[in-house]
Amino acid sequence: MKDGTTHLAHKAEHAVDLGEGGHGAILAVNVCDAAAGDTATLTDTIVASTENLRAVSDDERVAGKLSDDWMSETVLDKGYHSKQALLDLEEMNIRSYASEPDRGRQHWARQHDARDAVYANRRRIKGERGKRLLRSRGEKLERTFAHCYETGGMRRLHLRGRDNIAKRVVLHAGAFNIGLLMRVKYGLRKPRSRCAAACALFFELLAWLGSIVARVSVIGRFGSLRRHFVHQAPARYAA
């Protein structure tokens, strides 16, 4: 800071459901040191989301509703793209769809496994399914960050210790999932969309009332003209 003080920083990672027909529920939240790179924390986030999905799949109420291959693919941005990260995902039998940054020409001397992993990921992201998943990541994953850190105002969170920060972020993520559940199950609108719908209904009512007033005024003018001609006609014929 300008006064010489240092504010501790942390990095939060979200694992979000991007499956076919998924609604973008948060599967896991990992709060780690801000100095740690994305490729260094990716495995921890995937492990946490896998444990949560396994706990959900063991529930009898959810049994049969969850796909058997619920952790078979992962969609990542270019910050997570590295040779070692793609190799780790391949060893975990997880197909990667990671955006590839422009690093120029690569040298693969004695790195044939990494080359195969990078080329396989490149082939997948260029396909129709890969492009669709990357678009879904921008739509559903970024929505959770906007809810927690932009609308939720947790960009600057002043708490003592990383554990307390992690608890606060998990509570906010749980609130996001509860709101998503209410909208999906009961068809409830979001607060902003509900306000927009109410405003739209109000303006539609105003337009409807305006059309009625215009019709009434036209009918009134027509009636006054008709009475005028009816009263004036005998005098005109008499002359």
PEDATA-V515805 format. One line per field, one symbol per residue. psi: psi as a letter, one per 40 degrees, with the letter a starting at -180 (. if undefined). A space follows every 10 residues. Layout:
psi=???
This chain:
psi=ideeihhhii hhhhhiheih eiefihdihh hahdehiddd eddddddddd dddddddehd deheehidfe geihhiiede hidddddddd defhhighhh igeahihfhf fddddddddd ddddeeiddd dddddddddd dddddddddc defedghgih iddddddddd dddddddddd dddddefiii dddddddddd dddddddddd dddddddddd dddddddddd dddddddd.
